[in-house]
Amino acid sequence: MKKNIIKLSLDRNVNYRIEIQGKLDNIWTEWYGKSNFIFRNVRKDLSVTIIKGKFDQAALHSLLRRLYSVGIPIISIICTDIKEKDDKENENE
């Protein structure tokens, strides 16, 4: 069974899940108000912010540049709209 595969383009908004180290100030939620910010403590000495939202490529690059410019380490970036074919089908190709 095939799952939907979304083709990315530069101007199409798609859902991303971005994990960064640390907790962002409230000003970030004002800048990216349509995004969902989740804060959690992974360990006593490590907190993580998860940003979930729809971004086109320009907005995503803008967010990443802003994080980089203030020295915030990025843990992961996942496009949650892309779904791959089943593993069984991938083996057959």
Biopython code that builds the backbone (N, CA, C, O; Angstrom):
import numpy as np
from Bio.PDB.StructureBuilder import StructureBuilder

atoms = [
    (1, "MET", "N", (0.838, -1.173, 0.000)),
    (1, "MET", "CA", (0.000, 0.000, 0.000)),
    (1, "MET", "C", (0.891, 1.247, 0.000)),
    (1, "MET", "O", (1.817, 1.358, 0.804)),
    (2, "LYS", "N", (0.604, 2.176, -0.904)),
    (2, "LYS", "CA", (1.376, 3.411, -0.973)),
    (2, "LYS", "C", (0.768, 4.462, -0.057)),
    (2, "LYS", "O", (-0.450, 4.561, 0.089)),
    (3, "LYS", "N", (1.645, 5.239, 0.553)),
    (3, "LYS", "CA", (1.223, 6.378, 1.354)),
    (3, "LYS", "C", (1.408, 7.629, 0.501)),
    (3, "LYS", "O", (2.137, 7.607, -0.490)),
    (4, "ASN", "N", (0.755, 8.703, 0.883)),
    (4, "ASN", "CA", (0.909, 9.955, 0.147)),
    (4, "ASN", "C", (2.314, 10.499, 0.314)),
    (4, "ASN", "O", (2.849, 10.531, 1.423)),
    (5, "ILE", "N", (2.904, 10.923, -0.776)),
    (5, "ILE", "CA", (4.211, 11.554, -0.742)),
    (5, "ILE", "C", (4.040, 12.972, -1.270)),
    (5, "ILE", "O", (3.615, 13.164, -2.409)),
    (6, "ILE", "N", (4.366, 13.960, -0.456)),
    (6, "ILE", "CA", (4.207, 15.359, -0.839)),
    (6, "ILE", "C", (5.496, 15.848, -1.482)),
    (6, "ILE", "O", (6.586, 15.659, -0.942)),
    (7, "LYS", "N", (5.356, 16.473, -2.629)),
    (7, "LYS", "CA", (6.503, 17.061, -3.306)),
    (7, "LYS", "C", (6.756, 18.449, -2.725)),
    (7, "LYS", "O", (5.860, 19.293, -2.687)),
    (8, "LEU", "N", (7.980, 18.670, -2.277)),
    (8, "LEU", "CA", (8.336, 19.961, -1.706)),
    (8, "LEU", "C", (8.608, 20.974, -2.816)),
    (8, "LEU", "O", (9.080, 20.621, -3.897)),
    (9, "SER", "N", (8.303, 22.222, -2.532)),
    (9, "SER", "CA", (8.667, 23.320, -3.416)),
    (9, "SER", "C", (9.074, 24.493, -2.537)),
    (9, "SER", "O", (8.835, 24.482, -1.330)),
    (10, "LEU", "N", (9.684, 25.496, -3.137)),
    (10, "LEU", "CA", (10.190, 26.616, -2.355)),
    (10, "LEU", "C", (9.092, 27.465, -1.734)),
    (10, "LEU", "O", (9.304, 28.078, -0.687)),
    (11, "ASP", "N", (7.921, 27.510, -2.364)),
    (11, "ASP", "CA", (6.877, 28.409, -1.880)),
    (11, "ASP", "C", (5.703, 27.687, -1.215)),
    (11, "ASP", "O", (4.693, 28.316, -0.901)),
    (12, "ARG", "N", (5.819, 26.418, -1.006)),
    (12, "ARG", "CA", (4.722, 25.658, -0.393)),
    (12, "ARG", "C", (4.944, 25.526, 1.109)),
    (12, "ARG", "O", (6.027, 25.134, 1.543)),
    (13, "ASN", "N", (3.929, 25.850, 1.905)),
    (13, "ASN", "CA", (4.002, 25.669, 3.346)),
    (13, "ASN", "C", (3.819, 24.203, 3.694)),
    (13, "ASN", "O", (2.854, 23.567, 3.270)),
    (14, "VAL", "N", (4.750, 23.674, 4.467)),
    (14, "VAL", "CA", (4.641, 22.307, 4.955)),
    (14, "VAL", "C", (4.952, 22.297, 6.449)),
    (14, "VAL", "O", (5.572, 23.223, 6.972)),
    (15, "ASN", "N", (4.521, 21.256, 7.114)),
    (15, "ASN", "CA", (4.719, 21.138, 8.558)),
    (15, "ASN", "C", (6.123, 20.650, 8.883)),
    (15, "ASN", "O", (6.628, 19.694, 8.294)),
    (16, "TYR", "N", (6.735, 21.338, 9.841)),
    (16, "TYR", "CA", (8.054, 20.962, 10.324)),
    (16, "TYR", "C", (8.008, 20.789, 11.838)),
    (16, "TYR", "O", (7.216, 21.418, 12.540)),
    (17, "ARG", "N", (8.878, 19.921, 12.305)),
    (17, "ARG", "CA", (9.118, 19.745, 13.740)),
    (17, "ARG", "C", (10.610, 19.999, 13.938)),
    (17, "ARG", "O", (11.451, 19.260, 13.425)),
    (18, "ILE", "N", (10.924, 21.050, 14.687)),
    (18, "ILE", "CA", (12.305, 21.465, 14.898)),
    (18, "ILE", "C", (12.609, 21.351, 16.382)),
    (18, "ILE", "O", (11.899, 21.921, 17.211)),
    (19, "GLU", "N", (13.657, 20.619, 16.716)),
    (19, "GLU", "CA", (14.072, 20.488, 18.108)),
    (19, "GLU", "C", (15.369, 21.249, 18.300)),
    (19, "GLU", "O", (16.319, 21.100, 17.531)),
    (20, "ILE", "N", (15.390, 22.073, 19.345)),
    (20, "ILE", "CA", (16.587, 22.851, 19.640)),
    (20, "ILE", "C", (16.938, 22.686, 21.112)),
    (20, "ILE", "O", (16.097, 22.340, 21.941)),
    (21, "GLN", "N", (18.189, 22.942, 21.404)),
    (21, "GLN", "CA", (18.635, 22.852, 22.789)),
    (21, "GLN", "C", (18.291, 24.135, 23.524)),
    (21, "GLN", "O", (18.496, 25.229, 22.998)),
    (22, "GLY", "N", (17.773, 24.008, 24.729)),
    (22, "GLY", "CA", (17.461, 25.156, 25.566)),
    (22, "GLY", "C", (16.010, 25.584, 25.464)),
    (22, "GLY", "O", (15.221, 25.017, 24.708)),
    (23, "LYS", "N", (15.686, 26.596, 26.241)),
    (23, "LYS", "CA", (14.326, 27.133, 26.256)),
    (23, "LYS", "C", (14.354, 28.536, 25.664)),
    (23, "LYS", "O", (15.151, 29.378, 26.077)),
    (24, "LEU", "N", (13.480, 28.779, 24.695)),
    (24, "LEU", "CA", (13.424, 30.088, 24.050)),
    (24, "LEU", "C", (12.657, 31.089, 24.896)),
    (24, "LEU", "O", (11.740, 30.724, 25.633)),
    (25, "ASP", "N", (13.040, 32.354, 24.783)),
    (25, "ASP", "CA", (12.302, 33.437, 25.447)),
    (25, "ASP", "C", (10.932, 33.594, 24.808)),
    (25, "ASP", "O", (10.692, 33.100, 23.706)),
    (26, "ASN", "N", (10.037, 34.280, 25.501)),
    (26, "ASN", "CA", (8.680, 34.494, 24.990)),
    (26, "ASN", "C", (8.633, 35.308, 23.707)),
    (26, "ASN", "O", (7.663, 35.210, 22.956)),
    (27, "ILE", "N", (9.652, 36.105, 23.439)),
    (27, "ILE", "CA", (9.666, 36.909, 22.216)),
    (27, "ILE", "C", (9.615, 36.022, 20.973)),
    (27, "ILE", "O", (9.076, 36.433, 19.945)),
    (28, "TRP", "N", (10.169, 34.810, 21.056)),
    (28, "TRP", "CA", (10.134, 33.887, 19.919)),
    (28, "TRP", "C", (8.710, 33.477, 19.594)),
    (28, "TRP", "O", (8.356, 33.336, 18.423)),
    (29, "THR", "N", (7.899, 33.287, 20.608)),
    (29, "THR", "CA", (6.505, 32.909, 20.354)),
    (29, "THR", "C", (5.739, 34.068, 19.733)),
    (29, "THR", "O", (4.771, 33.851, 19.004)),
    (30, "GLU", "N", (6.161, 35.292, 20.015)),
    (30, "GLU", "CA", (5.538, 36.450, 19.371)),
    (30, "GLU", "C", (5.942, 36.531, 17.896)),
    (30, "GLU", "O", (5.112, 36.840, 17.042)),
    (31, "TRP", "N", (7.206, 36.256, 17.597)),
    (31, "TRP", "CA", (7.681, 36.299, 16.214)),
    (31, "TRP", "C", (7.060, 35.200, 15.365)),
    (31, "TRP", "O", (6.710, 35.418, 14.205)),
    (32, "TYR", "N", (6.931, 34.036, 15.946)),
    (32, "TYR", "CA", (6.419, 32.869, 15.213)),
    (32, "TYR", "C", (5.140, 32.386, 15.872)),
    (32, "TYR", "O", (5.026, 31.217, 16.240)),
    (33, "GLY", "N", (4.181, 33.285, 16.018)),
    (33, "GLY", "CA", (2.953, 33.044, 16.765)),
    (33, "GLY", "C", (2.092, 31.892, 16.272)),
    (33, "GLY", "O", (1.384, 31.273, 17.065)),
    (34, "LYS", "N", (2.137, 31.594, 14.985)),
    (34, "LYS", "CA", (1.312, 30.513, 14.465)),
    (34, "LYS", "C", (1.931, 29.145, 14.722)),
    (34, "LYS", "O", (1.311, 28.116, 14.455)),
    (35, "SER", "N", (3.139, 29.138, 15.237)),
    (35, "SER", "CA", (3.823, 27.883, 15.540)),
    (35, "SER", "C", (3.533, 27.469, 16.975)),
    (35, "SER", "O", (3.184, 28.292, 17.822)),
    (36, "ASN", "N", (3.683, 26.181, 17.226)),
    (36, "ASN", "CA", (3.468, 25.633, 18.549)),
    (36, "ASN", "C", (4.825, 25.388, 19.205)),
    (36, "ASN", "O", (5.666, 24.689, 18.640)),
    (37, "PHE", "N", (5.046, 25.954, 20.390)),
    (37, "PHE", "CA", (6.302, 25.793, 21.111)),
    (37, "PHE", "C", (6.067, 24.901, 22.323)),
    (37, "PHE", "O", (5.198, 25.176, 23.150)),
    (38, "ILE", "N", (6.849, 23.830, 22.419)),
    (38, "ILE", "CA", (6.737, 22.898, 23.537)),
    (38, "ILE", "C", (8.089, 22.868, 24.244)),
    (38, "ILE", "O", (9.118, 22.607, 23.621)),
    (39, "PHE", "N", (8.076, 23.135, 25.541)),
    (39, "PHE", "CA", (9.306, 23.129, 26.329)),
    (39, "PHE", "C", (9.305, 21.904, 27.236)),
    (39, "PHE", "O", (8.294, 21.577, 27.858)),
    (40, "ARG", "N", (10.462, 21.228, 27.302)),
    (40, "ARG", "CA", (10.546, 20.101, 28.228)),
    (40, "ARG", "C", (11.983, 19.933, 28.699)),
    (40, "ARG", "O", (12.942, 20.254, 27.997)),
    (41, "ASN", "N", (12.090, 19.420, 29.909)),
    (41, "ASN", "CA", (13.397, 19.111, 30.471)),
    (41, "ASN", "C", (13.689, 17.647, 30.212)),
    (41, "ASN", "O", (12.981, 16.762, 30.691)),
    (42, "VAL", "N", (14.745, 17.407, 29.446)),
    (42, "VAL", "CA", (15.134, 16.042, 29.121)),
    (42, "VAL", "C", (15.897, 15.436, 30.302)),
    (42, "VAL", "O", (15.663, 14.294, 30.696)),
    (43, "ARG", "N", (16.799, 16.220, 30.843)),
    (43, "ARG", "CA", (17.554, 15.856, 32.045)),
    (43, "ARG", "C", (17.614, 17.089, 32.927)),
    (43, "ARG", "O", (17.134, 18.162, 32.560)),
    (44, "LYS", "N", (18.199, 16.918, 34.070)),
    (44, "LYS", "CA", (18.330, 18.042, 34.988)),
    (44, "LYS", "C", (19.103, 19.199, 34.362)),
    (44, "LYS", "O", (18.818, 20.367, 34.626)),
    (45, "ASP", "N", (20.092, 18.853, 33.523)),
    (45, "ASP", "CA", (20.958, 19.867, 32.924)),
    (45, "ASP", "C", (20.682, 20.131, 31.448)),
    (45, "ASP", "O", (21.460, 20.822, 30.789)),
    (46, "LEU", "N", (19.563, 19.581, 30.911)),
    (46, "LEU", "CA", (19.278, 19.756, 29.482)),
    (46, "LEU", "C", (17.793, 19.976, 29.242)),
    (46, "LEU", "O", (16.962, 19.121, 29.549)),
    (47, "SER", "N", (17.480, 21.135, 28.690)),
    (47, "SER", "CA", (16.104, 21.409, 28.284)),
    (47, "SER", "C", (16.054, 21.505, 26.768)),
    (47, "SER", "O", (17.037, 21.855, 26.115)),
    (48, "VAL", "N", (14.877, 21.183, 26.221)),
    (48, "VAL", "CA", (14.680, 21.150, 24.774)),
    (48, "VAL", "C", (13.407, 21.917, 24.442)),
    (48, "VAL", "O", (12.411, 21.834, 25.160)),
    (49, "THR", "N", (13.455, 22.661, 23.347)),
    (49, "THR", "CA", (12.275, 23.317, 22.810)),
    (49, "THR", "C", (11.924, 22.632, 21.498)),
    (49, "THR", "O", (12.781, 22.440, 20.636)),
    (50, "ILE", "N", (10.660, 22.267, 21.357)),
    (50, "ILE", "CA", (10.167, 21.695, 20.112)),
    (50, "ILE", "C", (9.274, 22.746, 19.457)),
    (50, "ILE", "O", (8.324, 23.235, 20.068)),
    (51, "ILE", "N", (9.589, 23.084, 18.217)),
    (51, "ILE", "CA", (8.803, 24.048, 17.455)),
    (51, "ILE", "C", (8.076, 23.269, 16.369)),
    (51, "ILE", "O", (8.701, 22.606, 15.541)),
    (52, "LYS", "N", (6.752, 23.356, 16.380)),
    (52, "LYS", "CA", (5.945, 22.714, 15.344)),
    (52, "LYS", "C", (5.190, 23.797, 14.604)),
    (52, "LYS", "O", (4.521, 24.626, 15.222)),
    (53, "GLY", "N", (5.292, 23.797, 13.283)),
    (53, "GLY", "CA", (4.593, 24.811, 12.521)),
    (53, "GLY", "C", (4.722, 24.605, 11.030)),
    (53, "GLY", "O", (5.480, 23.756, 10.561)),
    (54, "LYS", "N", (3.954, 25.413, 10.287)),
    (54, "LYS", "CA", (4.005, 25.388, 8.824)),
    (54, "LYS", "C", (4.932, 26.495, 8.355)),
    (54, "LYS", "O", (4.780, 27.658, 8.729)),
    (55, "PHE", "N", (5.897, 26.108, 7.527)),
    (55, "PHE", "CA", (6.865, 27.058, 6.991)),
    (55, "PHE", "C", (7.087, 26.759, 5.517)),
    (55, "PHE", "O", (7.131, 25.597, 5.113)),
    (56, "ASP", "N", (7.230, 27.822, 4.703)),
    (56, "ASP", "CA", (7.775, 27.603, 3.372)),
    (56, "ASP", "C", (9.294, 27.643, 3.525)),
    (56, "ASP", "O", (9.791, 27.889, 4.624)),
    (57, "GLN", "N", (10.024, 27.411, 2.466)),
    (57, "GLN", "CA", (11.479, 27.314, 2.574)),
    (57, "GLN", "C", (12.111, 28.626, 3.049)),
    (57, "GLN", "O", (13.067, 28.601, 3.824)),
    (58, "ALA", "N", (11.596, 29.759, 2.601)),
    (58, "ALA", "CA", (12.153, 31.052, 3.022)),
    (58, "ALA", "C", (11.959, 31.272, 4.522)),
    (58, "ALA", "O", (12.880, 31.713, 5.210)),
    (59, "ALA", "N", (10.775, 30.967, 5.024)),
    (59, "ALA", "CA", (10.498, 31.139, 6.457)),
    (59, "ALA", "C", (11.329, 30.173, 7.292)),
    (59, "ALA", "O", (11.814, 30.531, 8.365)),
    (60, "LEU", "N", (11.492, 28.950, 6.799)),
    (60, "LEU", "CA", (12.308, 27.967, 7.511)),
    (60, "LEU", "C", (13.758, 28.442, 7.598)),
    (60, "LEU", "O", (14.371, 28.376, 8.663)),
    (61, "HIS", "N", (14.306, 28.919, 6.482)),
    (61, "HIS", "CA", (15.681, 29.420, 6.485)),
    (61, "HIS", "C", (15.824, 30.641, 7.390)),
    (61, "HIS", "O", (16.842, 30.798, 8.064)),
    (62, "SER", "N", (14.825, 31.493, 7.410)),
    (62, "SER", "CA", (14.853, 32.663, 8.280)),
    (62, "SER", "C", (14.911, 32.246, 9.748)),
    (62, "SER", "O", (15.700, 32.790, 10.522)),
    (63, "LEU", "N", (14.082, 31.292, 10.125)),
    (63, "LEU", "CA", (14.083, 30.798, 11.502)),
    (63, "LEU", "C", (15.432, 30.172, 11.846)),
    (63, "LEU", "O", (15.986, 30.436, 12.913)),
    (64, "LEU", "N", (15.957, 29.346, 10.951)),
    (64, "LEU", "CA", (17.234, 28.683, 11.214)),
    (64, "LEU", "C", (18.382, 29.684, 11.321)),
    (64, "LEU", "O", (19.257, 29.537, 12.174)),
    (65, "ARG", "N", (18.379, 30.702, 10.458)),
    (65, "ARG", "CA", (19.411, 31.749, 10.536)),
    (65, "ARG", "C", (19.318, 32.506, 11.858)),
    (65, "ARG", "O", (20.337, 32.834, 12.465)),
    (66, "ARG", "N", (18.104, 32.778, 12.294)),
    (66, "ARG", "CA", (17.921, 33.498, 13.555)),
    (66, "ARG", "C", (18.420, 32.654, 14.730)),
    (66, "ARG", "O", (19.087, 33.168, 15.628)),
    (67, "LEU", "N", (18.098, 31.368, 14.720)),
    (67, "LEU", "CA", (18.594, 30.478, 15.777)),
    (67, "LEU", "C", (20.125, 30.434, 15.774)),
    (67, "LEU", "O", (20.761, 30.503, 16.826)),
    (68, "TYR", "N", (20.701, 30.319, 14.581)),
    (68, "TYR", "CA", (22.153, 30.278, 14.449)),
    (68, "TYR", "C", (22.797, 31.576, 14.937)),
    (68, "TYR", "O", (23.821, 31.547, 15.620)),
    (69, "SER", "N", (22.201, 32.703, 14.589)),
    (69, "SER", "CA", (22.801, 34.000, 14.917)),
    (69, "SER", "C", (22.869, 34.256, 16.421)),
    (69, "SER", "O", (23.712, 35.026, 16.879)),
    (70, "VAL", "N", (21.992, 33.621, 17.186)),
    (70, "VAL", "CA", (22.043, 33.781, 18.644)),
    (70, "VAL", "C", (22.690, 32.581, 19.326)),
    (70, "VAL", "O", (22.702, 32.493, 20.554)),
    (71, "GLY", "N", (23.228, 31.656, 18.528)),
    (71, "GLY", "CA", (24.002, 30.553, 19.079)),
    (71, "GLY", "C", (23.198, 29.422, 19.699)),
    (71, "GLY", "O", (23.652, 28.789, 20.652)),
    (72, "ILE", "N", (22.002, 29.159, 19.166)),
    (72, "ILE", "CA", (21.178, 28.081, 19.704)),
    (72, "ILE", "C", (21.414, 26.806, 18.888)),
    (72, "ILE", "O", (21.169, 26.794, 17.681)),
    (73, "PRO", "N", (21.890, 25.730, 19.537)),
    (73, "PRO", "CA", (22.135, 24.473, 18.824)),
    (73, "PRO", "C", (20.834, 23.816, 18.351)),
    (73, "PRO", "O", (19.858, 23.732, 19.097)),
    (74, "ILE", "N", (20.844, 23.359, 17.107)),
    (74, "ILE", "CA", (19.694, 22.660, 16.532)),
    (74, "ILE", "C", (19.922, 21.165, 16.688)),
    (74, "ILE", "O", (20.969, 20.648, 16.297)),
    (75, "ILE", "N", (18.948, 20.475, 17.257)),
    (75, "ILE", "CA", (19.047, 19.033, 17.458)),
    (75, "ILE", "C", (18.536, 18.292, 16.235)),
    (75, "ILE", "O", (19.195, 17.377, 15.740)),
    (76, "SER", "N", (17.357, 18.683, 15.740)),
    (76, "SER", "CA", (16.812, 18.011, 14.554)),
    (76, "SER", "C", (15.782, 18.878, 13.853)),
    (76, "SER", "O", (15.156, 19.748, 14.458)),
    (77, "ILE", "N", (15.621, 18.615, 12.551)),
    (77, "ILE", "CA", (14.590, 19.252, 11.731)),
    (77, "ILE", "C", (13.929, 18.142, 10.927)),
    (77, "ILE", "O", (14.599, 17.423, 10.185)),
    (78, "ILE", "N", (12.626, 18.003, 11.072)),
    (78, "ILE", "CA", (11.895, 16.949, 10.365)),
    (78, "ILE", "C", (10.702, 17.569, 9.657)),
    (78, "ILE", "O", (9.912, 18.291, 10.265)),
    (79, "CYS", "N", (10.578, 17.280, 8.369)),
    (79, "CYS", "CA", (9.386, 17.671, 7.625)),
    (79, "CYS", "C", (8.351, 16.577, 7.876)),
    (79, "CYS", "O", (8.483, 15.464, 7.366)),
    (80, "THR", "N", (7.339, 16.887, 8.649)),
    (80, "THR", "CA", (6.369, 15.861, 9.057)),
    (80, "THR", "C", (5.311, 15.592, 7.994)),
    (80, "THR", "O", (4.511, 14.669, 8.148)),
    (81, "ASP", "N", (5.289, 16.377, 6.919)),
    (81, "ASP", "CA", (4.333, 16.138, 5.838)),
    (81, "ASP", "C", (4.810, 15.080, 4.854)),
    (81, "ASP", "O", (4.011, 14.555, 4.078)),
    (82, "ILE", "N", (6.091, 14.760, 4.873)),
    (82, "ILE", "CA", (6.617, 13.760, 3.950)),
    (82, "ILE", "C", (6.464, 12.389, 4.582)),
    (82, "ILE", "O", (6.936, 12.139, 5.691)),
    (83, "LYS", "N", (5.801, 11.514, 3.858)),
    (83, "LYS", "CA", (5.625, 10.145, 4.324)),
    (83, "LYS", "C", (6.213, 9.230, 3.262)),
    (83, "LYS", "O", (5.865, 9.314, 2.084)),
    (84, "GLU", "N", (7.090, 8.374, 3.691)),
    (84, "GLU", "CA", (7.744, 7.470, 2.745)),
    (84, "GLU", "C", (6.871, 6.259, 2.487)),
    (84, "GLU", "O", (5.927, 5.969, 3.221)),
    (85, "LYS", "N", (7.222, 5.557, 1.408)),
    (85, "LYS", "CA", (6.524, 4.314, 1.093)),
    (85, "LYS", "C", (6.785, 3.302, 2.202)),
    (85, "LYS", "O", (7.756, 3.424, 2.948)),
    (86, "ASP", "N", (5.925, 2.318, 2.306)),
    (86, "ASP", "CA", (6.141, 1.250, 3.277)),
    (86, "ASP", "C", (7.499, 0.614, 3.051)),
    (86, "ASP", "O", (7.976, 0.557, 1.918)),
    (87, "ASP", "N", (8.127, 0.135, 4.112)),
    (87, "ASP", "CA", (9.437, -0.517, 3.998)),
    (87, "ASP", "C", (9.391, -1.688, 3.041)),
    (87, "ASP", "O", (10.350, -1.927, 2.307)),
    (88, "LYS", "N", (8.282, -2.428, 3.037)),
    (88, "LYS", "CA", (8.151, -3.577, 2.163)),
    (88, "LYS", "C", (8.254, -3.161, 0.701)),
    (88, "LYS", "O", (8.889, -3.847, -0.100)),
    (89, "GLU", "N", (7.634, -2.043, 0.357)),
    (89, "GLU", "CA", (7.681, -1.559, -1.017)),
    (89, "GLU", "C", (9.075, -1.064, -1.364)),
    (89, "GLU", "O", (9.528, -1.245, -2.494)),
    (90, "ASN", "N", (9.762, -0.444, -0.413)),
    (90, "ASN", "CA", (11.116, 0.040, -0.669)),
    (90, "ASN", "C", (12.065, -1.100, -0.982)),
    (90, "ASN", "O", (12.983, -0.932, -1.786)),
    (91, "GLU", "N", (11.866, -2.260, -0.364)),
    (91, "GLU", "CA", (12.708, -3.415, -0.623)),
    (91, "GLU", "C", (12.499, -3.936, -2.026)),
    (91, "GLU", "O", (13.432, -4.471, -2.626)),
    (92, "ASN", "N", (11.295, -3.794, -2.570)),
    (92, "ASN", "CA", (10.981, -4.302, -3.894)),
    (92, "ASN", "C", (11.485, -3.411, -5.023)),
    (92, "ASN", "O", (11.518, -3.845, -6.175)),
    (93, "GLU", "N", (11.874, -2.193, -4.722)),
    (93, "GLU", "CA", (12.292, -1.258, -5.775)),
    (93, "GLU", "C", (13.750, -1.410, -6.113)),
    (93, "GLU", "O", (14.260, -0.698, -6.978)),
]
sb = StructureBuilder()
sb.init_structure("model")
sb.init_model(0)
sb.init_chain("A")
sb.init_seg("    ")
for serial, (resi, resn, name, xyz) in enumerate(atoms, 1):
    if name == "N":
        sb.init_residue(resn, " ", resi, " ")
    sb.init_atom(name, np.array(xyz, "f"), 0.0, 1.0, " ", f" {name:<3s}", serial, name[0])
structure = sb.get_structure()
